[in-house]
Amino acid sequence: MNKLIKGAVTGAAGIALLLGGAGTFAAWNDSTPIGDQNTQIHTGTLSVAKDTSTPAGWYDVTKSATGTSISSVGSYLMVPGSEIEFRQPLTVTASGDQIAATVSFTNPTLQNGTSADSNFVVSSKLVDASGAVVSSTDNIPAGTHSYTAIVDVTFSGTATSDQKATLNLGQSSVTLTQTLPSSK
Amino acid sequence: MAGKHRSIDGTRSRRTAATLLAAVAMALAVVTAGVIGTGGTYAAWSANVTLPGATLQTGTAGLQLGGVTALTRTLASPSSSSAVVTITNSGTAPLRRFTTSATLATGSSTALASAVKLSIWPVANGTTTCPAPPTSPAPATGSWATAPQWLAAQGPLAAGATASYCFLSSISSADWVADANTTATVSVTATGTTGADGSGWSGSTTQSFTLTDPPASTSGAIDNNNTAGTSLTVTRSAGANGAVCFAMHVTSTDGSKNPWQLTIHTSSPVFLGVPFASWTWPQGTASFEILSGPDAQGNVVIDGVGGTTGSNGTGNTKFVQAGAPYDLTFCVRSTS
């Protein structure tokens, strides 16, 4: 009996302490059901996937932004001033009230042997169907959207070395990150 | 004993509750601080897609000269000659700016290299015989000692592309004589860069050729076609730059005006280097002419010009004036 009392007292003290910030403790309470007891709550989605209906590929954009298709990047020989890019069509699906997301990239590494090569600049970007760049602060709204992820490799026009070089371009990634709605 | 035990249990329970409360409060504080610290929002969902890597390769810059060795010449005479020289982009990168230079090998005659004048102009690929040089745009000009930048106006040359140029070389008679028995080995270098401002990769190529101004021949014979009443003697000596010089002495032995003629035979074709300017005829203003030659057989016939018809001559007789001896000195040189 003493143990029960002690337990009850300890529990009460704990609750009292948890609620201590309020400074009050309700001794009486009552309840009533509200709303539809059969309500289901659904969540939305946020996904990004490669668009398999449009093939990815490499393009030579040295002379124009549109570029010309490179049939085999492994056989393509870069020279100072040349610029090539990999284009990967993506489908972004975002659903949910108040859904919004931003995009970020993990740039691939580009290594000549075992070290980076300062004659090359690698960058990534996401463009929408009109070609407009989606910045890192742009919120992608709800819906199904087509984007293209672009990994660009530029060989400096003033480079005096790197003839007959073989470079390894690592994997890169595109990440969509949900932005929580602004608080009240 | 039991009360004491209860007292110990009660103390432990209070301590446990206090510890739990502190931990919960601290966790709430940390989470709350984290949320507030990010500005009130934080990412809940994220989605990711991976893009593949690739193996990239770079090309090369290369430039090749063709036809320079065909500029090798033995200057048989002070005539001009031409040859077609090509440049080919042998790399995989387009070349956009070009420079050229010419250097002389050790022991080469700078005088000869300077004496050989150049005119260089672009021609269509496939040209084998150079046409006359254009007037506009004017060819690049210079000499092999101060070669012009003959590729300065060359536009971008794509990988594998070729451009052709005509090289016209010439040497004056005076220089040809003056520089006899000398050679000049010239190295021609052409460089192309991938950058239009000279930056980037560069491809360079060098080819050499040799110019030879041959020595004079010292062999041969002299015919004194003097007639009766005329004495004509010739002595031969070595002249400057390998030339052969002749000193002719003509006299009228009978006191009359007598024709004379001198024929020089050499073992190879001859050329009278600066003949009329350097001839010495101390007895007056009489002049001379090359009556025939030089021909392929090495014959040159000279005689006096004009004169007064004398008892032993008719018409435009080449004669030796009665009385005074005539002395004539001249130099010739062979072409090989």
Interface residues (C-beta under 8 A of the other chain):
Chain A: N2 K6 T10 A13 G14 L17 L18 L46 S47 V48 A49 K50 A56 W58 V73 G74 S75 Y76 L77 M78 V79 P80 G81 I84 F86 Q88 L90 V92 A101 P108 L110 A149 V151 V153 F155 G157 T158 A159 T160 D162 Q163 K164 A165 T166 L167 N168 L169 G170 Q171 S172 S173 V174 T175 L176 T177 Q178 T179 L180 P181 S182 S183
Chain B: R6 D9 G10 S13 R14 A17 L20 L21 V24 G40 T41 Y42 A43 A44 W45 S46 A47 N48 V49 T50 L51 P52 G53 A54 T55 L56 Q57 T58 G59 T60 A61 T92 A93 P94 T194 G195 S199 G200 W201 S202
